[in-house]
Amino acid sequence: MWVLFATLTVLLWGTSETIFKKVSTIEKHSVLKLISYNGIVLGICALIFMLITRTEMDWGMIVTYLPIAAIYIASMFCTYKAMTLVKVSILSPLQNSSCAITTLLCVFILKQEVGIPQIIAIVVIIICMILLSINKDEVLRLESGDKEADIKNAKRAYLLYLKGIAFALGYLFLDGIGSFMDDYTLEADLSAEQVIIAYSLIYFVVGIICAIIVKFKEKDYQPIKKFKENKLKLIGTLVETAGQYTYIYAFAFGDAALASPYIAAYSIVTIILSRIFLKEKLKRRQYVLIGLIIAGLIILSF
């Protein structure tokens, strides 16, 4: 069952990541706006989910999940910031190598077991993701800069690239630790429904705070009245939110040591969609790596 939910998460998050990349490059204060949209939509969905599942509100679950939610929300800030600086086809596979941290923590601390074929599959997926993040042509372009630009502009461009990679690494570590803590919490304290509601309500509060900050910075900011302009962002948020639900159930039905690297492969979807809609080109070597990752996913599903 966990494979079904994990596969849905892969498709949903790969799609939302591509959408967020598109809007993050054209909007002012895009990071705060994306967090506010995500938080508010998650909060509304949580209230509907509570009515459907008849899960009661419990402040205890909020307190229990608060540290994990804080880690995840901080990781979202890192990824949204990195999106404004680095191509998503480079960013996504690099960030999603966080599954290596999750798997190691689950094996050594929670004593979860994985077979030799699964270990090989995990190693192949992680290595291929890291190799996908290496784009020598992009780095060289940033190092040399535009032919008409001076050395100062070329150096600034490269520093911005490194800044984006630094935010991506921040996501890598935070998400890896958060995924591990998620699995531990689901096994020890909270049900999947409680985790979804707790995370959503905490994110909702953060989303409201970010919306207030954006309103303070942009006096004419009216996201509701400008619905047509923000339609793409709203679609991305809804897709991201759906992925949050399938993600939690994937962890609830399976072990994070296997579910985490499987879900992390949603970068495949991101890379393909970024090529189609964002016109980010891929090399033949990258297609080979994507094929190896898919092979690893097939092995993991057994």
PAZAPA-4460 file (N, C-alpha, C; in steps of 0.05 Angstrom, whole numbers, plus 32768, in hexadecimal, padded with zeros to 4 digits):
% residues 302
    n_x    n_y    n_z   ca_x   ca_y   ca_z    c_x    c_y    c_z   seq   type   mol
   8010   7FE8   8000   8000   8000   8000   8011   8019   8000     1      M     A
   8028   8018   800D   8039   8030   800F   8044   8038   7FF4     2      W     A
   8047   8024   7FE2   8051   802B   7FC7   803D   803C   7FB8     3      V     A
   8023   8036   7FBB   800E   8046   7FAE   800F   8063   7FB7     4      L     A
   800F   8067   7FD2   8010   8082   7FDC   802A   8090   7FD5     5      F     A
   8040   8081   7FD5   805A   808D   7FCF   805B   8096   7FB1     6      A     A
   804F   8085   7FA0   804E   808C   7F83   803D   80A5   7F7E     7      T     A
   8027   80A7   7F8C   8016   80BF   7F89   8025   80D7   7F92     8      L     A
   8035   80D4   7FA8   8045   80EB   7FB2   805A   80F3   7F9E     9      T     A
   8066   80E0   7F91   807A   80E6   7F7D   806E   80F7   7F66    10      V     A
   8057   80EF   7F5D   804A   80FD   7F47   8041   8119   7F4F    11      L     A
   8035   811A   7F67   802A   8134   7F71   8040   8148   7F76    12      L     A
   8055   813F   7F85   806A   8152   7F8C   807C   815A   7F75    13      W     A
   807F   8148   7F62   808E   814F   7F4A   8080   8164   7F3A    14      G     A
   8066   8162   7F39   8056   8177   7F2B   8056   8191   7F3A    15      T     A
   8052   8191   7F54   8051   81AA   7F63   806C   81B8   7F63    16      S     A
   8081   81A9   7F64   809C   81B5   7F64   80A1   81C4   7F4A    17      E     A
   8098   81B9   7F34   809B   81C6   7F1A   808B   81E0   7F1A    18      T     A
   8073   81DF   7F24   8062   81F7   7F25   806E   820D   7F37    19      I     A
   8078   8205   7F4E   8084   8218   7F60   809D   8225   7F55    20      F     A
   80AC   8216   7F45   80C4   8221   7F38   80BB   8237   7F25    21      K     A
   80A6   8232   7F16   809D   8246   7F03   8094   8260   7F10    22      K     A
   8085   825E   7F26   807B   8276   7F33   8090   8284   7F44    23      V     A
   80A4   8274   7F4E   80B8   8280   7F60   80CB   8292   7F51    24      S     A
   80CD   828F   7F37   80E0   829F   7F28   80D3   82B9   7F1D    25      T     A
   80B9   82BD   7F22   80AD   82D5   7F16   809F   82E6   7F2C    26      I     A
   809F   82DD   7F45   8090   82EC   7F59   80A3   82F8   7F6E    27      E     A
   809C   8310   7F77   80A9   831D   7F8D   80A1   8310   7FA7    28      K     A
   80B3   830C   7FBA   80AE   82FE   7FD3   80A1   82E3   7FCF    29      H     A
   80AA   82D5   7FBA   809D   82BC   7FB2   809F   82A7   7FC8    30      S     A
   80B5   82A6   7FD7   80B8   8292   7FEC   80A2   8295   8002    31      V     A
   809F   82AD   800C   808B   82B2   8020   806F   82AD   8015    32      L     A
   806A   82B4   7FFC   8050   82B0   7FF0   8049   8292   7FED    33      K     A
   805D   8282   7FE5   8059   8265   7FE2   8053   8258   7FFD    34      L     A
   8062   8260   8011   805E   8255   802C   8042   825D   8036    35      I     A
   803A   8276   8032   8020   827E   803B   8009   826F   802D    36      S     A
   800C   826C   8012   7FF8   825D   8003   7FF6   8240   800D    37      Y     A
   800D   8233   800F   800E   8217   8018   8002   8214   8034    38      N     A
   8009   8226   8046   8000   8224   8061   7FE2   8227   8063    39      G     A
   7FD7   823B   8056   7FBB   8241   8057   7FAA   822B   804A    40      I     A
   7FB3   8221   8033   7FA5   820B   8026   7FA6   81F2   8037    41      V     A
   7FBE   81EC   8042   7FC0   81D4   8054   7FAD   81D6   806C    42      L     A
   7FAB   81EE   8077   7F9A   81F2   808E   7F7D   81ED   8087    43      G     A
   7F74   81F7   8071   7F58   81F3   8068   7F53   81D5   8063    44      I     A
   7F66   81C9   8055   7F63   81AC   804F   7F62   819B   8069    45      C     A
   7F72   81A4   807D   7F72   8196   8096   7F57   8196   80A4    46      A     A
   7F4A   81AD   80A3   7F2F   81AF   80AF   7F1B   819D   80A1    47      L     A
   7F1D   819C   8087   7F0B   818A   8078   7F12   816D   807E    48      I     A
   7F2C   8167   8080   7F35   814C   8086   7F2C   8143   80A1    49      F     A
   7F2C   8155   80B5   7F23   814F   80D0   7F05   8148   80D0    50      M     A
   7EF5   8156   80C0   7ED9   8150   80BE   7ED4   8134   80B1    51      L     A
   7EE4   812E   809C   7EE0   8115   808E   7EE8   80FD   809F    52      I     A
   7F00   80FF   80AC   7F0A   80E9   80BB   7F00   80E9   80D8    53      T     A
   7EF3   80FF   80E0   7EE9   8102   80FB   7F00   8100   8110    54      R     A
   7F17   810B   8108   7F2E   810C   811A   7F2B   8125   812C    55      T     A
   7F2C   8121   8146   7F29   8138   8158   7F43   8148   815B    56      E     A
   7F3F   8162   8160   7F56   8174   8164   7F61   816E   817F    57      M     A
   7F7C   816A   8180   7F89   8164   8199   7FA3   8175   819A    58      D     A
   7FA4   8187   81AE   7FBC   8198   81B1   7FD5   8188   81B6    59      W     A
   7FD2   8170   81C1   7FE9   815F   81C6   7FF7   8157   81AD    60      G     A
   7FE7   8151   8198   7FF4   8149   817F   8002   8161   8171    61      M     A
   7FF7   8179   8176   8004   8191   816B   801F   8195   8178    62      I     A
   8020   8192   8192   8039   8196   81A1   804D   8180   8199    63      V     A
   8044   8167   8196   8055   8151   818F   8062   8155   8174    64      T     A
   8052   815F   8161   805B   8161   8145   8068   817C   813F    65      Y     A
   8067   818F   8151   8072   81AA   814C   808F   81AA   8143    66      L     A
   80A1   819B   8151   80BE   819C   8148   80C1   8191   812C    67      P     A
   80B2   817C   8124   80B5   8170   810A   80AA   8184   80F5    68      I     A
   8093   8190   80FB   8087   81A3   80E8   809A   81BA   80E4    69      A     A
   80A7   81C3   80F9   80B9   81DA   80F7   80D0   81D3   80E4    70      A     A
   80DA   81BA   80E6   80F0   81B1   80D4   80E7   81B1   80B7    71      I     A
   80CF   81A6   80B2   80C4   81A4   8097   80BF   81C0   808B    72      Y     A
   80B4   81D2   809B   80AE   81ED   8091   80C7   81FC   808A    73      I     A
   80DC   81F8   809B   80F6   8204   8096   8102   81F9   807C    74      A     A
   80FE   81DF   8077   8108   81D3   805F   80F9   81DE   8046    75      S     A
   80DF   81E4   8049   80D0   81EF   8033   80DA   820B   802C    76      M     A
   80E1   821B   8041   80ED   8235   803C   8106   8232   802B    77      F     A
   8117   821F   8033   8130   821A   8025   812C   8213   8007    78      C     A
   8119   8201   8002   8115   81F9   7FE6   8109   820F   7FD5    79      T     A
   80F6   821E   7FE1   80EA   8234   7FD2   80FE   8249   7FCB    80      Y     A
   8110   824E   7FDE   8125   8262   7FDA   8139   8258   7FC5    81      K     A
   8140   823F   7FC6   8152   8233   7FB2   8147   8234   7F96    82      A     A
   812C   8231   7F94   811F   8231   7F7A   8123   824B   7F6B    83      M     A
   8127   8261   7F79   812B   827B   7F6C   8147   827E   7F62    84      T     A
   8159   826C   7F69   8176   826F   7F62   8181   8259   7F51    85      L     A
   8174   8241   7F51   8180   822A   7F43   816A   821D   7F32    86      V     A
   8172   8212   7F1B   815F   8202   7F0B   8154   81EB   7F1B    87      K     A
   813A   81E7   7F18   812C   81D2   7F27   8136   81B7   7F1F    88      V     A
   813F   81B3   7F06   814A   8199   7EFD   8164   8192   7F0B    89      S     A
   8172   81A6   7F16   818A   81A2   7F26   8182   81A0   7F43    90      I     A
   8171   81B1   7F4B   8169   81B4   7F67   815B   819B   7F72    91      L     A
   8148   8191   7F63   8137   817B   7F6D   8146   8162   7F74    92      S     A
   8156   8157   7F63   8165   813E   7F6A   8179   8143   7F81    93      P     A
   8185   815A   7F82   8198   8160   7F98   8189   8160   7FB3    94      L     A
   8173   816E   7FB4   8164   816F   7FCD   815A   8154   7FD6    95      Q     A
   8150   8145   7FC3   8143   812C   7FC9   8157   8116   7FD1    96      N     A
   8171   811C   7FD1   8184   8109   7FDC   8181   8108   7FFA    97      S     A
   816F   8118   8005   816A   8118   8022   8161   80FC   802C    98      S     A
   8157   80EC   8019   814E   80D1   8020   8165   80C0   802B    99      C     A
   817D   80C7   8024   8194   80B8   802E   8196   80BC   804D   100      A     A
   8192   80D4   8055   8193   80DA   8072   817D   80CC   8081   101      I     A
   8165   80CD   8075   814D   80BF   8081   8152   80A1   8084   102      T     A
   815B   8095   806F   8160   8078   806F   8175   8070   8084   103      T     A
   818B   807F   8085   81A0   8079   8098   8196   807B   80B5   104      L     A
   8186   8090   80BA   817B   8094   80D5   8168   807E   80DD   105      L     A
   8157   8076   80C9   8143   8061   80CE   8151   8046   80D3   106      C     A
   8166   8040   80C4   8173   8026   80C7   8183   8025   80E2   107      V     A
   8191   803A   80E8   81A2   803A   8100   8194   8040   811A   108      F     A
   817F   8050   8119   8171   8058   8132   8157   8048   8136   109      I     A
   8147   8045   8120   812E   8036   8123   8131   8019   811D   110      L     A
   8149   8011   8114   8150   7FF5   810F   813E   7FE9   80F9   111      K     A
   8136   7FFA   80E6   8127   7FEF   80CF   8139   7FE0   80BD   112      Q     A
   812F   7FCB   80B0   8140   7FBA   80A0   8139   7FBD   8082   113      E     A
   814E   7FBC   8072   814A   7FBD   8054   815B   7FA6   8048   114      V     A
   8150   7F9A   8033   815F   7F84   8026   8175   7F8E   8014   115      G     A
   8186   7F7B   800B   819C   7F83   7FFA   8193   7F90   7FDF   116      I     A
   817E   7F84   7FD1   8175   7F92   7FB9   816B   7FAE   7FBE   117      P     A
   815D   7FB1   7FD5   8153   7FCC   7FDC   816A   7FDF   7FE3   118      Q     A
   817E   7FD5   7FF0   8196   7FE6   7FF6   81A3   7FEF   7FDC   119      I     A
   81A6   7FDC   7FC9   81B2   7FE3   7FAF   81A1   7FF8   7FA1   120      I     A
   8186   7FF4   7FA2   8174   8007   7F95   8176   8023   7FA1   121      A     A
   8177   8024   7FBB   8179   803D   7FC9   8193   804C   7FC2   122      I     A
   81A9   803C   7FC2   81C3   8048   7FBB   81C3   8052   7F9E   123      V     A
   81B7   8043   7F8C   81B6   804C   7F70   81A5   8065   7F6D   124      V     A
   818F   8066   7F7B   817D   807E   7F7A   818C   8097   7F84   125      I     A
   8199   8094   7F9B   81A7   80AA   7FA7   81BE   80B4   7F96   126      I     A
   81CE   80A1   7F8B   81E5   80A9   7F7A   81DB   80B7   7F61   127      I     A
   81C6   80AC   7F55   81BC   80B8   7F3C   81B0   80D4   7F41   128      C     A
   81A4   80D7   7F58   8199   80F2   7F5F   81AF   8106   7F62   129      M     A
   81C5   80FE   7F6F   81DB   8110   7F73   81E8   8117   7F58   130      I     A
   81EB   8103   7F46   81F7   8108   7F2C   81E5   8119   7F1B   131      L     A
   81CB   8117   7F1F   81B8   8128   7F10   81BB   8145   7F18   132      L     A
   81C3   814A   7F30   81C6   8165   7F3A   81DF   8173   7F2F   133      S     A
   81F2   8163   7F24   820B   816F   7F1A   8206   8177   7EFD   134      I     A
   8206   8191   7EF9   8202   819B   7EDE   8219   81AE   7ED7   135      N     A
   822E   81A2   7ECC   8247   81B1   7EC6   8242   81C9   7EB4   136      K     A
   8231   81C5   7EA0   822B   81DA   7E8D   821F   81F3   7E9B   137      D     A
   820E   81ED   7EAF   8201   8203   7EBD   8216   8212   7ECE   138      E     A
   8227   8203   7EDC   823B   8210   7EED   824F   8220   7EDC   139      V     A
   8257   8215   7EC5   826A   8223   7EB4   825D   823D   7EA9   140      L     A
   8244   823B   7EA3   8236   8253   7E99   8236   8269   7EAE   141      R     A
   8231   8261   7EC7   8230   8274   7EDC   824C   827E   7EE3   142      L     A
   8260   826D   7EE0   827B   8276   7EE6   8285   828B   7ED2   143      E     A
   827F   8286   7EB8   8288   8298   7EA4   8277   82B1   7EA1   144      S     A
   825D   82AD   7EA7   824A   82C3   7EA5   8244   82C9   7E88   145      G     A
   8233   82DD   7E84   822C   82E7   7E69   8244   82F4   7E5D   146      D     A
   8248   82F0   7E43   825F   82FB   7E36   8260   831A   7E38   147      K     A
   8249   8326   7E3A   8248   8343   7E3C   8249   834D   7E59   148      E     A
   8248   833A   7E6C   824A   8342   7E88   8267   8343   7E91   149      A     A
   826D   8352   7EA5   8288   8354   7EAF   828D   833E   7EC4   150      D     A
   82A5   833C   7ECE   82AD   8327   7EE1   829C   8328   7EFB   151      I     A
   8295   8340   7F03   8285   8344   7F1B   826A   8336   7F19   152      K     A
   825D   833A   7F02   8243   832D   7EFE   8245   830F   7EFD   153      N     A
   825B   8305   7EF0   825F   82E8   7EEE   8263   82DC   7F0A   154      A     A
   8272   82EA   7F1B   8277   82E0   7F36   825D   82E0   7F46   155      K     A
   824E   82F5   7F43   8234   82F7   7F51   8221   82E1   7F49   156      R     A
   8221   82DA   7F2F   820F   82C5   7F26   8217   82AA   7F32   157      A     A
   8232   82A5   7F34   823B   828C   7F3F   8235   828B   7F5D   158      Y     A
   8238   82A1   7F6B   8232   82A2   7F87   8215   829C   7F8D   159      L     A
   8204   82A6   7F7B   81E7   82A1   7F7E   81E1   8284   7F79   160      L     A
   81EF   8277   7F67   81EC   825B   7F62   81F3   824B   7F7B   161      Y     A
   820A   8252   7F87   8213   8245   7F9F   8200   8249   7FB6   162      L     A
   81F5   8261   7FB7   81E1   8267   7FCC   81C9   8254   7FC9   163      K     A
   81C0   8250   7FB0   81AA   823E   7FAB   81B0   8222   7FB3   164      G     A
   81C9   8219   7FAD   81D1   81FE   7FB4   81D2   81FB   7FD3   165      I     A
   81DA   8211   7FE1   81DB   8210   7FFE   81BF   820D   800A   166      A     A
   81AB   821B   7FFF   8190   8217   8008   8186   81FB   8001   167      F     A
   818E   81F0   7FEA   8186   81D5   7FE3   8191   81C1   7FF8   168      A     A
   81AA   81C5   8000   81B6   81B3   8014   81A8   81B7   802F   169      L     A
   819F   81CF   8035   8190   81D4   804D   8176   81C3   804D   170      G     A
   8169   81C3   8036   8151   81B2   8033   8158   8195   8037   171      Y     A
   816E   818C   802B   8177   8170   802C   8178   8166   8048   172      L     A
   8186   8175   8059   818A   816C   8075   8171   816E   8085   173      F     A
   8162   8184   8082   814A   8188   8092   8134   8174   808A   174      L     A
   8131   816F   8070   811C   815C   8068   8124   813F   8070   175      D     A
   813E   8138   806E   8147   811E   8076   8141   8118   8093   176      G     A
   8146   812C   80A5   8141   8129   80C1   8123   8129   80C6   177      I     A
   8114   813A   80B9   80F7   813C   80BC   80E9   8122   80B5   178      G     A
   80F2   8115   809E   80E6   80FC   8096   80EB   80E6   80AA   179      S     A
   8103   80E6   80B5   8109   80D2   80C9   80F8   80D6   80E2   180      F     A
   80F5   80EE   80EB   80E5   80F4   8103   80C8   80EE   80FD   181      M     A
   80BF   80F2   80E4   80A3   80EB   80DD   809E   80CD   80E1   182      D     A
   80B0   80BD   80D7   80AD   80A0   80DA   80AD   8097   80F7   183      D     A
   80BF   80A3   8107   80C1   809D   8123   80A7   80A5   8132   184      Y     A
   809D   80BC   812B   8084   80C6   8138   806C   80B5   8131   185      T     A
   806A   80AD   8117   8054   809C   810E   8054   8081   811C   186      L     A
   806C   8077   8122   806E   805D   812F   8069   805E   814D   187      E     A
   806F   8075   8159   806F   8077   8176   8058   8086   8182   188      A     A
   804F   809C   8175   803C   80AE   8182   8023   80B4   8173   189      D     A
   8025   80BC   815A   800D   80C7   814C   8005   80B6   8134   190      L     A
   7FEB   80B7   812E   7FE0   80AA   8116   7FE6   80BC   80FE   191      S     A
   7FE2   80B0   80E6   7FE6   80BF   80CD   7FD4   80D8   80CC   192      A     A
   7FBB   80D4   80D5   7FA7   80E9   80D5   7FAF   8100   80E7   193      E     A
   7FBA   80F9   80FF   7FC2   810E   8112   7FDA   811D   8107   194      Q     A
   7FED   810F   80FA   8004   811C   80EE   7FFC   8130   80D9   195      V     A
   7FEA   8128   80C7   7FE1   813A   80B2   7FD4   8153   80BD   196      I     A
   7FC2   814F   80D1   7FB4   8166   80DD   7FC7   8178   80EC   197      I     A
   7FD9   816D   80FC   7FEC   817D   810C   7FFE   818D   80F9   198      A     A
   8009   8180   80E5   801B   818E   80D3   800C   81A5   80C4   199      Y     A
   7FF4   819F   80BB   7FE5   81B2   80AB   7FDD   81CB   80BC   200      S     A
   7FD5   81C6   80D5   7FCD   81DD   80E6   7FE5   81EE   80EE   201      L     A
   7FFC   81E1   80F2   8014   81F0   80F9   801D   8201   80E0   202      I     A
   801C   81F4   80C9   8023   8202   80B0   8010   8218   80AB   203      Y     A
   7FF7   8214   80B2   7FE2   8229   80AE   7FE9   8242   80BD   204      F     A
   7FF2   823F   80D6   7FF9   8257   80E6   8011   8265   80D9   205      V     A
   8025   8255   80D0   803C   8261   80C3   8034   826F   80A9   206      V     A
   8021   8263   809A   8018   826F   8082   800A   8289   8086   207      G     A
   7FFA   828B   809B   7FED   82A5   80A2   8002   82BA   80A9   208      I     A
   8016   82B2   80B8   802B   82C5   80C0   803A   82CF   80A7   209      I     A
   8040   82BD   8094   804E   82C5   807B   803D   82D7   806A   210      C     A
   8022   82D1   8069   8010   82E2   805A   8010   82FF   8066   211      A     A
   8010   8301   8080   8011   831B   808D   802A   832A   8087   212      I     A
   8041   831B   8087   805B   8328   8080   805B   8332   8064   213      I     A
   8050   8322   8051   804F   832B   8035   803D   8343   8032   214      V     A
   8027   8343   8040   8015   835A   803F   8022   8373   8049   215      K     A
   8032   8370   805E   8041   8387   8069   8056   8391   8055   216      F     A
   8063   837F   8046   8077   8386   8033   806B   8391   8019   217      K     A
   8054   8386   8011   8046   838E   7FF9   802A   8397   8000   218      E     A
   8026   83B1   8002   800D   83BC   800B   7FF5   83B4   7FF9   219      K     A
   7FFC   83B1   7FDF   7FE6   83AB   7FCC   7FE3   838D   7FC7   220      D     A
   7FEF   837C   7FD8   7FED   835F   7FD5   7FD1   8355   7FDC   221      Y     A
   7FC3   834B   7FC9   7FA7   8341   7FCD   7FA5   8326   7FBE   222      Q     A
   7FAE   8311   7FCB   7FAE   82F6   7FBD   7F93   82EC   7FB5   223      P     A
   7F7E   82F3   7FC4   7F63   82E9   7FBD   7F58   82F8   7FA5   224      I     A
   7F5B   8312   7FA5   7F51   8322   7F8F   7F60   831D   7F75   225      K     A
   7F79   8315   7F78   7F8A   830F   7F60   7F8B   82F1   7F5B   226      K     A
   7F74   82E4   7F5E   7F74   82C7   7F5C   7F7E   82BE   7F40   227      F     A
   7F76   82CC   7F2B   7F7E   82C4   7F11   7F9C   82C3   7F0E   228      K     A
   7FAA   82D7   7F19   7FC7   82D9   7F18   7FD4   82C3   7F29   229      E     A
   7FC7   82BB   7F3E   7FD2   82A7   7F50   7FC7   828B   7F4C   230      N     A
   7FB9   8287   7F36   7FAC   826D   7F31   7FC0   8256   7F30   231      K     A
   7FD6   825B   7F23   7FEB   8246   7F20   7FF7   823F   7F3B   232      L     A
   7FFB   8253   7F4B   8006   824F   7F66   7FF3   823E   7F77   233      K     A
   7FD9   8245   7F75   7FC5   8236   7F84   7FC3   8219   7F7B   234      L     A
   7FC5   8214   7F61   7FC5   81F9   7F57   7FDD   81E9   7F62   235      I     A
   7FF4   81F6   7F62   800C   81E9   7F6D   8009   81E3   7F8A   236      G     A
   7FFD   81F5   7F99   7FF8   81F1   7FB5   7FE6   81DA   7FBB   237      T     A
   7FD0   81D8   7FAB   7FBD   81C2   7FAF   7FCA   81A7   7FA8   238      L     A
   7FDB   81A6   7F93   7FE9   818E   7F8C   7FFD   8186   7FA2   239      V     A
   800B   819A   7FAC   801E   8196   7FC2   8010   818B   7FDB   240      E     A
   7FF9   8196   7FE1   7FE9   818E   7FF9   7FE0   8171   7FF6   241      T     A
   7FD7   8169   7FDE   7FCF   814E   7FDA   7FE6   813B   7FDE   242      A     A
   7FFE   8144   7FD6   8016   8134   7FDA   801D   8130   7FF8   243      G     A
   8017   8145   8008   801C   8142   8025   800C   812C   8031   244      Q     A
   7FF3   8128   8028   7FE2   8113   8033   7FEC   80F7   802A   245      Y     A
   7FF2   80F4   8010   7FFC   80DA   8007   8017   80D4   8013   246      T     A
   8027   80E8   8018   8042   80E5   8024   803F   80D9   8040   247      Y     A
   802E   80E4   8050   802A   80DA   806C   8021   80BD   806C   248      I     A
   800E   80B6   805A   8003   809B   8059   8018   8087   804F   249      Y     A
   802A   8091   803D   8040   8080   8034   8052   8078   804B   250      A     A
   8057   808B   805D   8068   8085   8074   8058   8074   8089   251      F     A
   803E   8079   808A   802E   806A   809E   802D   804C   8097   252      A     A
   802B   8046   807C   8028   802A   8073   8043   801C   806E   253      F     A
   8059   802C   806C   8073   8020   8066   8088   802C   8078   254      G     A
   80A1   8022   8074   80B8   802C   8083   80C5   8043   8074   255      D     A
   80CD   8057   8083   80D9   806F   8077   80F3   8068   8068   256      A     A
   8101   8053   8072   811A   804B   8065   8116   8044   8048   257      A     A
   80FE   803B   8040   80F8   8035   8024   80E7   804A   8018   258      L     A
   80D3   8055   8026   80C1   8068   801C   80CF   8083   8015   259      A     A
   80E2   808A   8026   80F0   80A4   8022   80FF   80A6   8007   260      S     A
   8110   8092   8001   811E   8094   7FE7   810B   8091   7FCF   261      P     A
   80F6   8081   7FD3   80E2   807E   7FBD   80D5   8098   7FB7   262      Y     A
   80CB   80A6   7FCC   80BE   80C0   7FC8   80D1   80D5   7FBE   263      I     A
   80EA   80D4   7FC7   80FE   80E7   7FBF   8102   80E7   7FA1   264      A     A
   80FB   80D1   7F94   80FE   80CF   7F77   80EA   80E0   7F67   265      A     A
   80D9   80F0   7F75   80C7   8101   7F67   80D6   8116   7F56   266      Y     A
   80F0   8118   7F5B   8100   812A   7F4A   8100   8121   7F2D   267      S     A
   80FB   8107   7F28   80F8   80FE   7F0C   80E1   810C   7EFF   268      I     A
   80CA   810E   7F0D   80B3   811C   7F02   80BA   8139   7EFE   269      V     A
   80C7   8145   7F11   80CE   8161   7F10   80E0   8166   7EF7   270      T     A
   80F4   8155   7EF3   8107   8159   7EDD   80F8   8157   7EC2   271      I     A
   80E7   8143   7EC0   80D8   8140   7EA6   80C5   8157   7EA1   272      I     A
   80B7   8160   7EB6   80A4   8176   7EB2   80B3   8191   7EAE   273      L     A
   80CA   8194   7EBB   80D9   81AD   7EB7   80E4   81AE   7E9A   274      S     A
   80E9   8197   7E8F   80F2   8197   7E73   80DB   819F   7E60   275      R     A
   80C3   8195   7E66   80AC   819A   7E55   80A2   81B7   7E58   276      I     A
   809E   81C0   7E71   8091   81D9   7E76   80A4   81F1   7E7C   277      F     A
   80BB   81EB   7E87   80CE   8200   7E8E   80E5   8202   7E7A   278      L     A
   80E5   81EF   7E67   80FA   81EE   7E52   8116   81EA   7E5D   279      K     A
   8119   81DC   7E74   8133   81D6   7E7F   813D   81BC   7E71   280      E     A
   8153   81BE   7E63   815C   81A8   7E52   816B   8193   7E62   281      K     A
   8169   817A   7E58   8177   8164   7E64   818B   8158   7E51   282      L     A
   81A1   814D   7E5C   81B5   8140   7E4D   81AE   8122   7E4A   283      K     A
   81BB   8114   7E38   81B7   80F7   7E35   81BE   80E9   7E4F   284      R     A
   81D4   80F2   7E5C   81DD   80E6   7E75   81C7   80E8   7E8A   285      R     A
   81B8   80FE   7E8A   81A3   8102   7E9E   818C   80EF   7E9A   286      Q     A
   8185   80E9   7E80   8170   80D6   7E7A   8178   80BA   7E84   287      Y     A
   8192   80B3   7E81   819C   8099   7E8A   8198   8097   7EA9   288      V     A
   819F   80AD   7EB7   819D   80AD   7ED4   8180   80AA   7EDD   289      L     A
   816E   80B8   7ECE   8151   80B6   7ED4   8148   8099   7ED1   290      I     A
   8152   808B   7EBB   814A   8070   7EB7   8154   805D   7ECE   291      G     A
   816C   8062   7ED8   8176   8053   7EEE   8166   8057   7F08   292      L     A
   815D   8070   7F0C   814C   8076   7F23   8132   8067   7F21   293      I     A
   8126   8066   7F0A   810D   8058   7F06   8111   803A   7F0C   294      I     A
   8127   802F   7F03   812D   8013   7F08   812F   800E   7F26   295      A     A
   813C   8021   7F34   813E   801F   7F51   8123   8020   7F5F   296      G     A
   8110   8030   7F54   80F5   8032   7F5F   80E6   8017   7F5C   297      L     A
   80EA   800B   7F45   80DD   7FF1   7F40   80E7   7FDC   7F55   298      I     A
   8100   7FDC   7F5A   810B   7FCA   7F6E   8100   7FCF   7F8A   299      I     A
   80FE   7FE9   7F90   80F4   7FF1   7FAB   80D7   7FE9   7FAF   300      L     A
   80C8   7FE8   7F99   80AB   7FE3   7F9C   80A5   7FC6   7FA3   301      S     A
   80B9   7FB4   7FA1   80B4   7F97   7FA8   80B9   7F92   7FC5   302      F     A
***
